[in-house]
């Protein structure tokens, strides 16, 4: 047993007793990362739809670089 173990106690034992039933920091971080990913999906979908709308509007408007319809 090292000096710090004697000073502050056994962290594995403390985790098993004092923090029993609580979410670990690793699990909490993973859950937040997954939740953040789901939040960004609708934002990306909106950006993609806006790009598509702009592209279609430009197609309809026409211009010198687009072939005319015949």
C-alpha positions in Angstrom: 0.0 0.0 0.0 1.5 3.3 -1.1 1.6 6.6 0.9 -1.3 8.1 -0.9 -3.4 5.0 -0.3 -2.8 5.3 3.4 -3.5 9.0 3.3 -6.7 9.1 1.3 -7.8 5.5 1.4 -8.5 2.9 -1.2 -10.3 4.5 -4.1 -11.7 1.2 -5.4 -13.2 0.4 -2.1 -14.7 4.0 -1.9 -16.1 3.7 -5.4 -17.8 0.4 -4.4 -19.4 1.8 -1.3 -19.7 5.6 -1.3 -20.5 6.0 -5.0 -22.5 2.9 -5.5 -25.4 3.3 -7.9 -24.1 6.6 -9.3 -23.2 7.1 -13.0 -19.4 7.1 -13.6 -17.7 10.1 -15.2 -16.8 7.9 -18.2 -20.4 6.8 -18.7 -21.7 10.3 -18.3 -19.2 11.7 -20.9 -20.2 8.9 -23.4 -23.9 9.7 -22.9 -23.3 13.4 -23.4 -21.3 12.7 -26.5 -24.0 10.5 -28.0 -26.7 13.1 -27.1 -24.6 15.9 -28.8 -24.4 13.9 -31.9 -28.2 13.5 -32.1 -28.6 17.2 -31.6 -26.4 18.0 -34.6 -28.2 15.7 -37.0 -31.3 18.0 -37.5 -28.9 21.0 -37.9 -27.0 19.3 -40.7 -30.3 18.2 -42.3 -31.5 21.9 -42.3 -28.3 23.1 -43.8 -28.5 20.4 -46.5 -32.1 21.3 -47.3 -31.2 25.0 -47.5 -28.4 24.3 -49.9 -30.7 22.2 -52.0 -33.3 25.0 -52.1 -30.7 27.5 -53.1 -29.4 25.2 -55.9 -32.9 24.6 -57.3 -33.7 28.3 -57.2 -30.6 29.0 -59.1 -31.5 26.3 -61.7 -34.9 27.9 -62.2 -33.5 31.4 -62.5 -31.1 30.3 -65.2 -28.0 32.2 -66.3 -25.3 32.5 -68.8 -23.6 29.3 -67.6 -26.6 27.1 -67.7 -28.0 25.6 -70.9 -31.5 26.8 -71.8 -34.5 24.4 -72.0 -35.7 23.4 -75.4 
